Amino acid sequence: MNPKITINTGTPRSVAGNIISGALAAGMVATALSYTKYKQAQMSKEEAIKQSLKLTVQGGIATGSAIAAANALGRNSWLGLLGSLSVGVAGIYGVERLYSKPCAHHAVDAQTIEEDEK
């Protein structure tokens, strides 16, 4: 049984456009907050950049999935609503996991290359 609760959410909005808008808004906020923490020596420059980028991507995902969910609600599509929210949560979680992994980078110089060639 599908509950018939009609909520007028207005004209359906562009999900792709709102992903970009959400990413820009989240990026502005995240960058300002991270810069403040960097200037107060509460985080390194690399951490501030990483945090800003992570929150920018997550903000875009959250906004896009919220708009998709609102569009589904306006169509009385409960499955679409739950699907949109699930995709948003999974996307945000995935980005969190991706950014929590330490980046392994190795400095390479001429001596290292010569040793590897032997």
C-alpha positions in Angstrom: 0.0 0.0 0.0 1.4 3.3 -1.1 0.4 6.3 1.1 -1.1 9.1 -0.9 0.3 12.2 0.7 0.6 14.9 -1.9 3.0 17.7 -1.1 3.5 20.5 -3.6 7.2 20.9 -3.9 6.9 23.2 -6.9 8.4 22.7 -10.3 10.9 19.9 -10.4 14.5 21.2 -10.1 17.6 20.2 -11.9 19.6 17.7 -9.9 22.8 18.3 -11.8 22.5 22.1 -11.4 21.9 21.8 -7.7 24.9 19.4 -7.3 27.1 22.2 -8.6 25.3 24.9 -6.5 25.6 22.8 -3.4 29.3 22.0 -4.0 30.0 25.7 -4.5 28.1 26.8 -1.4 29.7 24.0 0.7 33.1 24.8 -0.7 32.9 28.4 0.3 31.9 27.6 3.8 34.4 24.8 4.2 37.2 26.9 2.7 36.5 29.8 5.0 36.4 27.5 8.1 39.5 25.6 7.1 41.4 28.7 6.4 40.5 30.1 9.8 41.7 26.9 11.5 44.9 27.0 9.4 45.6 30.6 10.4 45.1 29.8 14.0 47.6 26.9 13.6 44.9 24.3 14.4 45.5 22.4 11.1 48.2 22.2 8.5 47.8 23.7 5.0 47.5 20.2 3.6 44.8 19.2 6.1 42.9 22.5 5.4 42.9 21.8 1.6 41.9 18.2 2.1 39.1 19.1 4.5 37.8 21.8 2.1 37.8 19.5 -0.9 36.1 16.7 1.0 33.3 19.0 2.3 32.9 20.5 -1.1 32.2 17.1 -2.7 30.0 16.0 0.2 28.0 19.3 0.0 27.4 18.7 -3.7 26.2 15.1 -3.1 24.0 16.2 -0.2 22.3 19.0 -2.2 21.9 16.9 -5.3 20.3 14.0 -3.4 18.1 16.3 -1.4 16.8 18.0 -4.6 16.2 14.5 -6.2 14.4 13.4 -3.0 12.2 16.6 -3.0 11.4 16.0 -6.7 10.4 12.4 -5.9 8.2 13.6 -3.0 6.5 16.0 -5.4 5.7 13.1 -7.7 4.5 11.0 -4.7 7.3 8.5 -5.3 8.3 7.1 -2.0 10.6 4.7 -3.6 12.3 7.5 -5.4 12.5 9.5 -2.2 14.2 6.7 -0.3 16.4 5.9 -3.2 17.6 9.5 -3.5 18.3 9.8 0.2 20.1 6.4 0.2 22.3 7.4 -2.7 23.1 10.7 -0.9 24.1 9.0 2.3 26.1 6.3 0.5 27.9 9.0 -1.5 28.8 11.1 1.5 29.9 8.0 3.4 32.1 6.9 0.4 33.8 10.3 0.2 34.4 10.2 4.0 36.0 6.7 3.6 38.0 7.8 0.6 39.4 10.9 2.4 40.1 9.0 5.6 42.7 6.8 3.9 46.2 8.0 4.3 47.8 9.0 1.0 51.0 7.0 0.4 53.3 9.0 -1.7 57.0 8.4 -2.0 59.6 10.9 -3.0 61.4 9.9 -6.1 64.8 11.2 -7.0 67.5 10.2 -9.5 69.2 7.9 -7.0 66.0 6.0 -6.3 65.4 5.5 -10.1 68.9 4.3 -10.6 68.6 1.8 -7.7 65.3 0.5 -9.1 66.8 0.0 -12.5 69.6 -2.3 -11.1 
